[in-house]
Amino acid sequence: MMLPKTALRPRSVTILGSTGSVGCSTVDLIVRHPERFEVEALTAHRNVALLAEQAHRLRPRMVAIADPALGPALAEALAGSGVETGAGPAAVAEAAARPADWVMGAIVGAAGLAPTLAAIRRGAIVALANKECLVCAGDLVIAEARRAGARLLPVDSEHNAVFQVLEEERSETVERIILTASGGPFRSASIEQMRNATPAQALAHPNWEMGAKISIDSATMMNKGLELIEAHHLFAMPSERIEIVVHPQSVVHSLVAYVDGSVLAQLGPPDMRTPIAYALAWPERMRWPAPRLDLAQLGALTFQAPDPHRFPTLAIAREALAAGGAAPTVLNAANEVAVEAFLTGRLGFLDIARVVAAALERLPGRPLSSLAEVEAVDAEARRVAEDLIGRF
Ligand code: MG
């Protein structure tokens, strides 16, 4: 006899990076289905006020703030609530290691690597919103997941789309993966406009509301370069069988082409809560009132090849993936530093790609076999990128 859903044990959930864009969307979905989830831990970088508010709503067992200086403020905000608090990277790692069935890895950037690995090493179901984990340590993350029996669920909308239409048991019949890209705010801008682009212009994404780092990555299209590397690791697909196509409407989130000529696509509104809901409920599905697609109203969906001249980041990312070893780690770290320099007015928009390419030229692509080695290369690449930015 089938048990009614409510009689099943709720899924216990931890959100690493609960106050960011993906974290907040995850909280929103959990609040809509209180009977399906119980929250083990929440972590945030610096936003004590929002973390405390989320803790009051979701009643987790523990919350952790990454900035150690903010520990007392967090403890005060949750005094008397019964929620355990912690501060600093060790507390974030402890939150990740607690026994949740399902962990959302939504910390932005390479900072998410160690806590996400802690969840993977315990064999949890890990929803991966942090693409930098796979970019800077893909071989390590996949090997650890396999060893621990962890299940990785891609949350990045393109990879979630591929995951939904990929017939895993017949993966040898997959010919290629086609990742779609919106083209970002500068899809049809001139090179001159891009040279003089301000952070405000680059942050104004036409379709998606996202954090600052990924919005700039979307404007340079480095986001798609990082996603190429991410797809390579998640789906064991060589670079030459991953195609990138610009699709300005962001309705087709990605496609899988099979050997018989069939191409399967996943479509949906450009709202991250759809892929997050898929991951939260996997292997089931859950209801949420997403804006429904009205194809007749959309009328036309268009596709075009990316322009390699205005968006050199795609070729740079393909080269880094081909070089392997430390090269993708260098790519990711140099890009994080260059994006930050652009956002704070220290670097021109077109120079972001130049800094990344120059950092890759300076640092050799040696093999990496441990988290410590990945972290050492990451730190070295950041120093090199800062040095290069000083010369631009
Ligand atoms: Mg994406």
Residues whose N, C-alpha, C, O or C-beta is under 5 A from the ligand:
A	BS01	MG	D156 S157 E158
